[in-house]
Amino acid sequence: LGSPGLDELKWLKPVYPGDTLSGTMTVLESRPSAKRPELGLVKTRWDVVNQDGAPVMTMTGWNLYRRRDPGVAAGVVEPS
């Protein structure tokens, strides 16, 4: 649903036309929004490498996502 911003963006190496880039995303943290319980905040780290496996970019930041069940706290299992 959007992003409140980036914490860090680093270009480690130049990227040229014809380069093949691939990346991985790792979830670092997640929590419900304090002001809007129907939304959740997820902090991620992106690592991008070129065709030789050389790191070319890293980025960490927050993204907003709609929560499936805003009434249930993340990670809490309701009793049956």
PDB file of N, CA, C and O in Angstrom, chain B, residues numbered from 101:
ATOM      1  N   LEU B 101       0.808  -1.199   0.000  1.00  0.00           N
ATOM      2  CA  LEU B 101       0.000   0.000   0.000  1.00  0.00           C
ATOM      3  C   LEU B 101       0.846   1.254   0.000  1.00  0.00           C
ATOM      4  O   LEU B 101       0.320   2.365  -0.078  1.00  0.00           O
ATOM      5  N   GLY B 102       2.147   1.084   0.087  1.00  0.00           N
ATOM      6  CA  GLY B 102       3.020   2.247   0.078  1.00  0.00           C
ATOM      7  C   GLY B 102       4.197   2.060   1.004  1.00  0.00           C
ATOM      8  O   GLY B 102       4.410   0.988   1.570  1.00  0.00           O
ATOM      9  N   SER B 103       4.951   3.122   1.143  1.00  0.00           N
ATOM     10  CA  SER B 103       6.133   3.081   1.995  1.00  0.00           C
ATOM     11  C   SER B 103       6.311   4.419   2.679  1.00  0.00           C
ATOM     12  O   SER B 103       6.271   5.460   2.023  1.00  0.00           O
ATOM     13  N   PRO B 104       6.509   4.409   4.005  1.00  0.00           N
ATOM     14  CA  PRO B 104       6.785   5.663   4.688  1.00  0.00           C
ATOM     15  C   PRO B 104       8.219   6.150   4.475  1.00  0.00           C
ATOM     16  O   PRO B 104       8.571   7.246   4.911  1.00  0.00           O
ATOM     17  N   GLY B 105       9.046   5.346   3.808  1.00  0.00           N
ATOM     18  CA  GLY B 105      10.390   5.809   3.497  1.00  0.00           C
ATOM     19  C   GLY B 105      11.442   4.729   3.634  1.00  0.00           C
ATOM     20  O   GLY B 105      11.177   3.629   4.118  1.00  0.00           O
ATOM     21  N   LEU B 106      12.634   5.067   3.201  1.00  0.00           N
ATOM     22  CA  LEU B 106      13.781   4.168   3.282  1.00  0.00           C
ATOM     23  C   LEU B 106      14.661   4.559   4.450  1.00  0.00           C
ATOM     24  O   LEU B 106      14.806   5.740   4.764  1.00  0.00           O
ATOM     25  N   ASP B 107      15.248   3.559   5.093  1.00  0.00           N
ATOM     26  CA  ASP B 107      16.227   3.819   6.146  1.00  0.00           C
ATOM     27  C   ASP B 107      17.622   3.959   5.547  1.00  0.00           C
ATOM     28  O   ASP B 107      18.435   4.761   6.005  1.00  0.00           O
ATOM     29  N   GLU B 108      17.880   3.158   4.509  1.00  0.00           N
ATOM     30  CA  GLU B 108      19.225   3.149   3.932  1.00  0.00           C
ATOM     31  C   GLU B 108      19.172   2.637   2.500  1.00  0.00           C
ATOM     32  O   GLU B 108      18.448   1.688   2.201  1.00  0.00           O
ATOM     33  N   LEU B 109      19.937   3.266   1.618  1.00  0.00           N
ATOM     34  CA  LEU B 109      20.090   2.827   0.237  1.00  0.00           C
ATOM     35  C   LEU B 109      21.549   3.019  -0.137  1.00  0.00           C
ATOM     36  O   LEU B 109      22.071   4.133  -0.077  1.00  0.00           O
ATOM     37  N   LYS B 110      22.210   1.930  -0.523  1.00  0.00           N
ATOM     38  CA  LYS B 110      23.627   2.004  -0.878  1.00  0.00           C
ATOM     39  C   LYS B 110      23.846   1.365  -2.249  1.00  0.00           C
ATOM     40  O   LYS B 110      23.501   0.204  -2.470  1.00  0.00           O
ATOM     41  N   TRP B 111      24.424   2.141  -3.160  1.00  0.00           N
ATOM     42  CA  TRP B 111      24.881   1.601  -4.442  1.00  0.00           C
ATOM     43  C   TRP B 111      26.341   1.231  -4.246  1.00  0.00           C
ATOM     44  O   TRP B 111      27.186   2.098  -4.024  1.00  0.00           O
ATOM     45  N   LEU B 112      26.632  -0.064  -4.329  1.00  0.00           N
ATOM     46  CA  LEU B 112      27.969  -0.566  -4.017  1.00  0.00           C
ATOM     47  C   LEU B 112      28.881  -0.636  -5.235  1.00  0.00           C
ATOM     48  O   LEU B 112      30.104  -0.579  -5.106  1.00  0.00           O
ATOM     49  N   LYS B 113      28.286  -0.758  -6.412  1.00  0.00           N
ATOM     50  CA  LYS B 113      29.023  -0.899  -7.666  1.00  0.00           C
ATOM     51  C   LYS B 113      28.178  -0.339  -8.795  1.00  0.00           C
ATOM     52  O   LYS B 113      26.950  -0.345  -8.701  1.00  0.00           O
ATOM     53  N   PRO B 114      28.804   0.144  -9.862  1.00  0.00           N
ATOM     54  CA  PRO B 114      28.004   0.626 -11.001  1.00  0.00           C
ATOM     55  C   PRO B 114      27.225  -0.522 -11.656  1.00  0.00           C
ATOM     56  O   PRO B 114      27.655  -1.676 -11.648  1.00  0.00           O
ATOM     57  N   VAL B 115      26.079  -0.171 -12.216  1.00  0.00           N
ATOM     58  CA  VAL B 115      25.263  -1.100 -12.998  1.00  0.00           C
ATOM     59  C   VAL B 115      25.248  -0.567 -14.422  1.00  0.00           C
ATOM     60  O   VAL B 115      25.019   0.622 -14.647  1.00  0.00           O
ATOM     61  N   TYR B 116      25.495  -1.458 -15.388  1.00  0.00           N
ATOM     62  CA  TYR B 116      25.625  -1.057 -16.788  1.00  0.00           C
ATOM     63  C   TYR B 116      24.520  -1.662 -17.643  1.00  0.00           C
ATOM     64  O   TYR B 116      23.948  -2.689 -17.276  1.00  0.00           O
ATOM     65  N   PRO B 117      24.206  -1.030 -18.796  1.00  0.00           N
ATOM     66  CA  PRO B 117      23.247  -1.641 -19.719  1.00  0.00           C
ATOM     67  C   PRO B 117      23.717  -3.057 -20.081  1.00  0.00           C
ATOM     68  O   PRO B 117      24.900  -3.275 -20.343  1.00  0.00           O
ATOM     69  N   GLY B 118      22.805  -3.989 -20.092  1.00  0.00           N
ATOM     70  CA  GLY B 118      23.138  -5.373 -20.402  1.00  0.00           C
ATOM     71  C   GLY B 118      23.417  -6.228 -19.176  1.00  0.00           C
ATOM     72  O   GLY B 118      23.446  -7.454 -19.279  1.00  0.00           O
ATOM     73  N   ASP B 119      23.625  -5.604 -18.009  1.00  0.00           N
ATOM     74  CA  ASP B 119      23.810  -6.379 -16.777  1.00  0.00           C
ATOM     75  C   ASP B 119      22.518  -7.134 -16.450  1.00  0.00           C
ATOM     76  O   ASP B 119      21.416  -6.661 -16.727  1.00  0.00           O
ATOM     77  N   THR B 120      22.679  -8.296 -15.865  1.00  0.00           N
ATOM     78  CA  THR B 120      21.545  -9.069 -15.364  1.00  0.00           C
ATOM     79  C   THR B 120      21.579  -8.982 -13.849  1.00  0.00           C
ATOM     80  O   THR B 120      22.559  -9.375 -13.215  1.00  0.00           O
ATOM     81  N   LEU B 121      20.499  -8.464 -13.274  1.00  0.00           N
ATOM     82  CA  LEU B 121      20.439  -8.266 -11.828  1.00  0.00           C
ATOM     83  C   LEU B 121      19.455  -9.253 -11.203  1.00  0.00           C
ATOM     84  O   LEU B 121      18.422  -9.578 -11.787  1.00  0.00           O
ATOM     85  N   SER B 122      19.795  -9.715 -10.016  1.00  0.00           N
ATOM     86  CA  SER B 122      18.863 -10.541  -9.243  1.00  0.00           C
ATOM     87  C   SER B 122      18.960 -10.095  -7.788  1.00  0.00           C
ATOM     88  O   SER B 122      19.969  -9.541  -7.351  1.00  0.00           O
ATOM     89  N   GLY B 123      17.889 -10.353  -7.061  1.00  0.00           N
ATOM     90  CA  GLY B 123      17.876  -9.869  -5.694  1.00  0.00           C
ATOM     91  C   GLY B 123      17.129 -10.780  -4.750  1.00  0.00           C
ATOM     92  O   GLY B 123      16.366 -11.657  -5.155  1.00  0.00           O
ATOM     93  N   THR B 124      17.378 -10.538  -3.474  1.00  0.00           N
ATOM     94  CA  THR B 124      16.651 -11.230  -2.413  1.00  0.00           C
ATOM     95  C   THR B 124      16.128 -10.180  -1.443  1.00  0.00           C
ATOM     96  O   THR B 124      16.728  -9.123  -1.245  1.00  0.00           O
ATOM     97  N   MET B 125      14.985 -10.510  -0.844  1.00  0.00           N
ATOM     98  CA  MET B 125      14.387  -9.643   0.154  1.00  0.00           C
ATOM     99  C   MET B 125      14.264 -10.444   1.438  1.00  0.00           C
ATOM    100  O   MET B 125      13.805 -11.586   1.421  1.00  0.00           O
ATOM    101  N   THR B 126      14.673  -9.850   2.546  1.00  0.00           N
ATOM    102  CA  THR B 126      14.582 -10.482   3.856  1.00  0.00           C
ATOM    103  C   THR B 126      13.714  -9.616   4.753  1.00  0.00           C
ATOM    104  O   THR B 126      13.918  -8.405   4.842  1.00  0.00           O
ATOM    105  N   VAL B 127      12.740 -10.238   5.420  1.00  0.00           N
ATOM    106  CA  VAL B 127      11.908  -9.509   6.380  1.00  0.00           C
ATOM    107  C   VAL B 127      12.685  -9.408   7.686  1.00  0.00           C
ATOM    108  O   VAL B 127      13.078 -10.424   8.260  1.00  0.00           O
ATOM    109  N   LEU B 128      12.906  -8.188   8.154  1.00  0.00           N
ATOM    110  CA  LEU B 128      13.657  -7.941   9.383  1.00  0.00           C
ATOM    111  C   LEU B 128      12.754  -7.763  10.596  1.00  0.00           C
ATOM    112  O   LEU B 128      13.123  -8.119  11.715  1.00  0.00           O
ATOM    113  N   GLU B 129      11.560  -7.206  10.361  1.00  0.00           N
ATOM    114  CA  GLU B 129      10.672  -6.877  11.475  1.00  0.00           C
ATOM    115  C   GLU B 129       9.272  -6.640  10.924  1.00  0.00           C
ATOM    116  O   GLU B 129       9.112  -6.210   9.782  1.00  0.00           O
ATOM    117  N   SER B 130       8.263  -6.921  11.736  1.00  0.00           N
ATOM    118  CA  SER B 130       6.890  -6.584  11.349  1.00  0.00           C
ATOM    119  C   SER B 130       6.089  -6.248  12.599  1.00  0.00           C
ATOM    120  O   SER B 130       6.333  -6.778  13.683  1.00  0.00           O
ATOM    121  N   ARG B 131       5.113  -5.339  12.411  1.00  0.00           N
ATOM    122  CA  ARG B 131       4.270  -4.947  13.539  1.00  0.00           C
ATOM    123  C   ARG B 131       3.017  -4.279  12.999  1.00  0.00           C
ATOM    124  O   ARG B 131       3.021  -3.735  11.895  1.00  0.00           O
ATOM    125  N   PRO B 132       1.930  -4.323  13.789  1.00  0.00           N
ATOM    126  CA  PRO B 132       0.724  -3.595  13.395  1.00  0.00           C
ATOM    127  C   PRO B 132       0.962  -2.086  13.507  1.00  0.00           C
ATOM    128  O   PRO B 132       1.759  -1.633  14.329  1.00  0.00           O
ATOM    129  N   SER B 133       0.274  -1.332  12.689  1.00  0.00           N
ATOM    130  CA  SER B 133       0.332   0.125  12.783  1.00  0.00           C
ATOM    131  C   SER B 133      -0.358   0.570  14.073  1.00  0.00           C
ATOM    132  O   SER B 133      -1.437   0.080  14.407  1.00  0.00           O
ATOM    133  N   ALA B 134       0.257   1.486  14.783  1.00  0.00           N
ATOM    134  CA  ALA B 134      -0.320   1.989  16.043  1.00  0.00           C
ATOM    135  C   ALA B 134      -1.572   2.826  15.787  1.00  0.00           C
ATOM    136  O   ALA B 134      -2.512   2.788  16.581  1.00  0.00           O
ATOM    137  N   LYS B 135      -1.593   3.574  14.695  1.00  0.00           N
ATOM    138  CA  LYS B 135      -2.710   4.474  14.413  1.00  0.00           C
ATOM    139  C   LYS B 135      -3.793   3.834  13.556  1.00  0.00           C
ATOM    140  O   LYS B 135      -4.963   4.204  13.651  1.00  0.00           O
ATOM    141  N   ARG B 136      -3.407   2.870  12.715  1.00  0.00           N
ATOM    142  CA  ARG B 136      -4.372   2.237  11.809  1.00  0.00           C
ATOM    143  C   ARG B 136      -4.237   0.724  11.905  1.00  0.00           C
ATOM    144  O   ARG B 136      -3.439   0.140  11.172  1.00  0.00           O
ATOM    145  N   PRO B 137      -4.997   0.065  12.791  1.00  0.00           N
ATOM    146  CA  PRO B 137      -4.835  -1.366  13.046  1.00  0.00           C
ATOM    147  C   PRO B 137      -5.113  -2.248  11.836  1.00  0.00           C
ATOM    148  O   PRO B 137      -4.734  -3.419  11.837  1.00  0.00           O
ATOM    149  N   GLU B 138      -5.766  -1.715  10.801  1.00  0.00           N
ATOM    150  CA  GLU B 138      -5.994  -2.510   9.587  1.00  0.00           C
ATOM    151  C   GLU B 138      -4.746  -2.596   8.717  1.00  0.00           C
ATOM    152  O   GLU B 138      -4.722  -3.328   7.727  1.00  0.00           O
ATOM    153  N   LEU B 139      -3.710  -1.846   9.089  1.00  0.00           N
ATOM    154  CA  LEU B 139      -2.450  -1.855   8.348  1.00  0.00           C
ATOM    155  C   LEU B 139      -1.325  -2.429   9.201  1.00  0.00           C
ATOM    156  O   LEU B 139      -1.345  -2.329  10.428  1.00  0.00           O
ATOM    157  N   GLY B 140      -0.351  -3.026   8.539  1.00  0.00           N
ATOM    158  CA  GLY B 140       0.839  -3.515   9.207  1.00  0.00           C
ATOM    159  C   GLY B 140       2.080  -2.918   8.566  1.00  0.00           C
ATOM    160  O   GLY B 140       2.084  -2.614   7.373  1.00  0.00           O
ATOM    161  N   LEU B 141       3.121  -2.752   9.351  1.00  0.00           N
ATOM    162  CA  LEU B 141       4.405  -2.250   8.864  1.00  0.00           C
ATOM    163  C   LEU B 141       5.400  -3.407   8.815  1.00  0.00           C
ATOM    164  O   LEU B 141       5.512  -4.185   9.763  1.00  0.00           O
ATOM    165  N   VAL B 142       6.117  -3.510   7.701  1.00  0.00           N
ATOM    166  CA  VAL B 142       7.111  -4.568   7.526  1.00  0.00           C
ATOM    167  C   VAL B 142       8.425  -3.918   7.115  1.00  0.00           C
ATOM    168  O   VAL B 142       8.485  -3.198   6.118  1.00  0.00           O
ATOM    169  N   LYS B 143       9.482  -4.177   7.893  1.00  0.00           N
ATOM    170  CA  LYS B 143      10.815  -3.667   7.566  1.00  0.00           C
ATOM    171  C   LYS B 143      11.553  -4.755   6.788  1.00  0.00           C
ATOM    172  O   LYS B 143      11.641  -5.898   7.236  1.00  0.00           O
ATOM    173  N   THR B 144      12.083  -4.390   5.619  1.00  0.00           N
ATOM    174  CA  THR B 144      12.770  -5.359   4.764  1.00  0.00           C
ATOM    175  C   THR B 144      14.165  -4.883   4.399  1.00  0.00           C
ATOM    176  O   THR B 144      14.488  -3.697   4.466  1.00  0.00           O
ATOM    177  N   ARG B 145      14.974  -5.852   4.011  1.00  0.00           N
ATOM    178  CA  ARG B 145      16.304  -5.569   3.464  1.00  0.00           C
ATOM    179  C   ARG B 145      16.381  -6.222   2.098  1.00  0.00           C
ATOM    180  O   ARG B 145      16.074  -7.405   1.948  1.00  0.00           O
ATOM    181  N   TRP B 146      16.788  -5.455   1.110  1.00  0.00           N
ATOM    182  CA  TRP B 146      16.984  -5.951  -0.245  1.00  0.00           C
ATOM    183  C   TRP B 146      18.483  -6.019  -0.529  1.00  0.00           C
ATOM    184  O   TRP B 146      19.232  -5.094  -0.215  1.00  0.00           O
ATOM    185  N   ASP B 147      18.903  -7.124  -1.123  1.00  0.00           N
ATOM    186  CA  ASP B 147      20.282  -7.296  -1.576  1.00  0.00           C
ATOM    187  C   ASP B 147      20.231  -7.648  -3.060  1.00  0.00           C
ATOM    188  O   ASP B 147      19.580  -8.616  -3.452  1.00  0.00           O
ATOM    189  N   VAL B 148      20.927  -6.848  -3.889  1.00  0.00           N
ATOM    190  CA  VAL B 148      20.912  -7.042  -5.335  1.00  0.00           C
ATOM    191  C   VAL B 148      22.336  -7.336  -5.800  1.00  0.00           C
ATOM    192  O   VAL B 148      23.285  -6.659  -5.405  1.00  0.00           O
ATOM    193  N   VAL B 149      22.468  -8.366  -6.652  1.00  0.00           N
ATOM    194  CA  VAL B 149      23.769  -8.751  -7.208  1.00  0.00           C
ATOM    195  C   VAL B 149      23.690  -8.725  -8.729  1.00  0.00           C
ATOM    196  O   VAL B 149      22.604  -8.811  -9.303  1.00  0.00           O
ATOM    197  N   ASN B 150      24.853  -8.604  -9.381  1.00  0.00           N
ATOM    198  CA  ASN B 150      24.897  -8.647 -10.847  1.00  0.00           C
ATOM    199  C   ASN B 150      25.134 -10.081 -11.322  1.00  0.00           C
ATOM    200  O   ASN B 150      25.158 -11.010 -10.513  1.00  0.00           O
ATOM    201  N   GLN B 151      25.305 -10.257 -12.609  1.00  0.00           N
ATOM    202  CA  GLN B 151      25.460 -11.577 -13.213  1.00  0.00           C
ATOM    203  C   GLN B 151      26.704 -12.323 -12.716  1.00  0.00           C
ATOM    204  O   GLN B 151      26.784 -13.544 -12.853  1.00  0.00           O
ATOM    205  N   ASP B 152      27.659 -11.614 -12.150  1.00  0.00           N
ATOM    206  CA  ASP B 152      28.874 -12.243 -11.605  1.00  0.00           C
ATOM    207  C   ASP B 152      28.736 -12.554 -10.121  1.00  0.00           C
ATOM    208  O   ASP B 152      29.670 -13.068  -9.505  1.00  0.00           O
ATOM    209  N   GLY B 153      27.575 -12.244  -9.542  1.00  0.00           N
ATOM    210  CA  GLY B 153      27.361 -12.467  -8.116  1.00  0.00           C
ATOM    211  C   GLY B 153      27.912 -11.355  -7.243  1.00  0.00           C
ATOM    212  O   GLY B 153      27.922 -11.471  -6.018  1.00  0.00           O
ATOM    213  N   ALA B 154      28.375 -10.265  -7.874  1.00  0.00           N
ATOM    214  CA  ALA B 154      28.929  -9.137  -7.117  1.00  0.00           C
ATOM    215  C   ALA B 154      27.789  -8.270  -6.580  1.00  0.00           C
ATOM    216  O   ALA B 154      26.894  -7.902  -7.341  1.00  0.00           O
ATOM    217  N   PRO B 155      27.802  -7.937  -5.286  1.00  0.00           N
ATOM    218  CA  PRO B 155      26.769  -7.056  -4.732  1.00  0.00           C
ATOM    219  C   PRO B 155      26.826  -5.677  -5.388  1.00  0.00           C
ATOM    220  O   PRO B 155      27.897  -5.081  -5.498  1.00  0.00           O
ATOM    221  N   VAL B 156      25.672  -5.176  -5.823  1.00  0.00           N
ATOM    222  CA  VAL B 156      25.623  -3.856  -6.442  1.00  0.00           C
ATOM    223  C   VAL B 156      24.755  -2.866  -5.661  1.00  0.00           C
ATOM    224  O   VAL B 156      24.913  -1.656  -5.817  1.00  0.00           O
ATOM    225  N   MET B 157      23.824  -3.375  -4.810  1.00  0.00           N
ATOM    226  CA  MET B 157      22.941  -2.474  -4.094  1.00  0.00           C
ATOM    227  C   MET B 157      22.368  -3.158  -2.864  1.00  0.00           C
ATOM    228  O   MET B 157      22.070  -4.352  -2.893  1.00  0.00           O
ATOM    229  N   THR B 158      22.214  -2.395  -1.774  1.00  0.00           N
ATOM    230  CA  THR B 158      21.471  -2.849  -0.600  1.00  0.00           C
ATOM    231  C   THR B 158      20.508  -1.735  -0.211  1.00  0.00           C
ATOM    232  O   THR B 158      20.776  -0.553  -0.424  1.00  0.00           O
ATOM    233  N   MET B 159      19.385  -2.142   0.362  1.00  0.00           N
ATOM    234  CA  MET B 159      18.372  -1.165   0.751  1.00  0.00           C
ATOM    235  C   MET B 159      17.580  -1.728   1.919  1.00  0.00           C
ATOM    236  O   MET B 159      17.207  -2.901   1.913  1.00  0.00           O
ATOM    237  N   THR B 160      17.324  -0.897   2.923  1.00  0.00           N
ATOM    238  CA  THR B 160      16.424  -1.276   4.010  1.00  0.00           C
ATOM    239  C   THR B 160      15.366  -0.195   4.151  1.00  0.00           C
ATOM    240  O   THR B 160      15.641   0.993   3.980  1.00  0.00           O
ATOM    241  N   GLY B 161      14.163  -0.625   4.462  1.00  0.00           N
ATOM    242  CA  GLY B 161      13.082   0.331   4.618  1.00  0.00           C
ATOM    243  C   GLY B 161      11.803  -0.338   5.055  1.00  0.00           C
ATOM    244  O   GLY B 161      11.744  -1.556   5.221  1.00  0.00           O
ATOM    245  N   TRP B 162      10.782   0.473   5.238  1.00  0.00           N
ATOM    246  CA  TRP B 162       9.476   0.028   5.717  1.00  0.00           C
ATOM    247  C   TRP B 162       8.455   0.060   4.595  1.00  0.00           C
ATOM    248  O   TRP B 162       8.504   0.932   3.727  1.00  0.00           O
ATOM    249  N   ASN B 163       7.520  -0.901   4.614  1.00  0.00           N
ATOM    250  CA  ASN B 163       6.403  -0.942   3.678  1.00  0.00           C
ATOM    251  C   ASN B 163       5.114  -1.131   4.459  1.00  0.00           C
ATOM    252  O   ASN B 163       5.109  -1.726   5.537  1.00  0.00           O
ATOM    253  N   LEU B 164       4.027  -0.618   3.908  1.00  0.00           N
ATOM    254  CA  LEU B 164       2.698  -0.765   4.509  1.00  0.00           C
ATOM    255  C   LEU B 164       1.923  -1.858   3.781  1.00  0.00           C
ATOM    256  O   LEU B 164       1.900  -1.899   2.551  1.00  0.00           O
ATOM    257  N   TYR B 165       1.293  -2.733   4.542  1.00  0.00           N
ATOM    258  CA  TYR B 165       0.472  -3.812   3.987  1.00  0.00           C
ATOM    259  C   TYR B 165      -0.860  -3.845   4.716  1.00  0.00           C
ATOM    260  O   TYR B 165      -0.952  -3.494   5.892  1.00  0.00           O
ATOM    261  N   ARG B 166      -1.898  -4.277   3.992  1.00  0.00           N
ATOM    262  CA  ARG B 166      -3.205  -4.477   4.620  1.00  0.00           C
ATOM    263  C   ARG B 166      -3.125  -5.764   5.435  1.00  0.00           C
ATOM    264  O   ARG B 166      -2.598  -6.768   4.956  1.00  0.00           O
ATOM    265  N   ARG B 167      -3.645  -5.742   6.665  1.00  0.00           N
ATOM    266  CA  ARG B 167      -3.639  -6.923   7.528  1.00  0.00           C
ATOM    267  C   ARG B 167      -4.870  -7.771   7.260  1.00  0.00           C
ATOM    268  O   ARG B 167      -5.949  -7.241   6.999  1.00  0.00           O
ATOM    269  N   ARG B 168      -4.710  -9.092   7.325  1.00  0.00           N
ATOM    270  CA  ARG B 168      -5.833 -10.010   7.101  1.00  0.00           C
ATOM    271  C   ARG B 168      -6.869  -9.900   8.197  1.00  0.00           C
ATOM    272  O   ARG B 168      -8.066  -9.828   7.917  1.00  0.00           O
ATOM    273  N   ASP B 169      -6.418  -9.886   9.456  1.00  0.00           N
ATOM    274  CA  ASP B 169      -7.333  -9.831  10.589  1.00  0.00           C
ATOM    275  C   ASP B 169      -6.811  -8.810  11.588  1.00  0.00           C
ATOM    276  O   ASP B 169      -6.044  -9.159  12.485  1.00  0.00           O
ATOM    277  N   PRO B 170      -7.218  -7.553  11.443  1.00  0.00           N
ATOM    278  CA  PRO B 170      -6.686  -6.512  12.319  1.00  0.00           C
ATOM    279  C   PRO B 170      -7.023  -6.696  13.784  1.00  0.00           C
ATOM    280  O   PRO B 170      -6.408  -6.051  14.633  1.00  0.00           O
ATOM    281  N   GLY B 171      -7.994  -7.568  14.115  1.00  0.00           N
ATOM    282  CA  GLY B 171      -8.370  -7.772  15.502  1.00  0.00           C
ATOM    283  C   GLY B 171      -7.482  -8.748  16.239  1.00  0.00           C
ATOM    284  O   GLY B 171      -7.596  -8.881  17.457  1.00  0.00           O
ATOM    285  N   VAL B 172      -6.588  -9.446  15.523  1.00  0.00           N
ATOM    286  CA  VAL B 172      -5.714 -10.448  16.133  1.00  0.00           C
ATOM    287  C   VAL B 172      -4.279  -9.925  16.130  1.00  0.00           C
ATOM    288  O   VAL B 172      -3.767  -9.520  15.087  1.00  0.00           O
ATOM    289  N   ALA B 173      -3.635  -9.932  17.289  1.00  0.00           N
ATOM    290  CA  ALA B 173      -2.250  -9.475  17.382  1.00  0.00           C
ATOM    291  C   ALA B 173      -1.341 -10.438  16.620  1.00  0.00           C
ATOM    292  O   ALA B 173      -1.569 -11.648  16.620  1.00  0.00           O
ATOM    293  N   ALA B 174      -0.318  -9.898  15.974  1.00  0.00           N
ATOM    294  CA  ALA B 174       0.623 -10.709  15.199  1.00  0.00           C
ATOM    295  C   ALA B 174       1.322 -11.714  16.099  1.00  0.00           C
ATOM    296  O   ALA B 174       1.835 -11.362  17.162  1.00  0.00           O
ATOM    297  N   GLY B 175       1.337 -12.975  15.661  1.00  0.00           N
ATOM    298  CA  GLY B 175       2.047 -14.012  16.399  1.00  0.00           C
ATOM    299  C   GLY B 175       1.278 -14.597  17.573  1.00  0.00           C
ATOM    300  O   GLY B 175       1.793 -15.479  18.260  1.00  0.00           O
ATOM    301  N   VAL B 176       0.052 -14.128  17.822  1.00  0.00           N
ATOM    302  CA  VAL B 176      -0.734 -14.627  18.945  1.00  0.00           C
ATOM    303  C   VAL B 176      -1.741 -15.658  18.430  1.00  0.00           C
ATOM    304  O   VAL B 176      -2.490 -15.387  17.492  1.00  0.00           O
ATOM    305  N   VAL B 177      -1.753 -16.824  19.040  1.00  0.00           N
ATOM    306  CA  VAL B 177      -2.685 -17.871  18.646  1.00  0.00           C
ATOM    307  C   VAL B 177      -3.893 -17.812  19.570  1.00  0.00           C
ATOM    308  O   VAL B 177      -3.757 -17.880  20.791  1.00  0.00           O
ATOM    309  N   GLU B 178      -5.068 -17.686  18.979  1.00  0.00           N
ATOM    310  CA  GLU B 178      -6.295 -17.628  19.748  1.00  0.00           C
ATOM    311  C   GLU B 178      -6.637 -19.023  20.274  1.00  0.00           C
ATOM    312  O   GLU B 178      -6.469 -19.998  19.541  1.00  0.00           O
ATOM    313  N   PRO B 179      -7.111 -19.154  21.516  1.00  0.00           N
ATOM    314  CA  PRO B 179      -7.506 -20.480  22.037  1.00  0.00           C
ATOM    315  C   PRO B 179      -8.720 -21.015  21.280  1.00  0.00           C
ATOM    316  O   PRO B 179      -9.590 -20.248  20.868  1.00  0.00           O
ATOM    317  N   SER B 180      -8.772 -22.337  21.101  1.00  0.00           N
ATOM    318  CA  SER B 180      -9.895 -22.954  20.364  1.00  0.00           C
ATOM    319  C   SER B 180     -11.028 -23.295  21.288  1.00  0.00           C
ATOM    320  O   SER B 180     -12.050 -23.818  20.845  1.00  0.00           O
TER     321      SER B 180
END
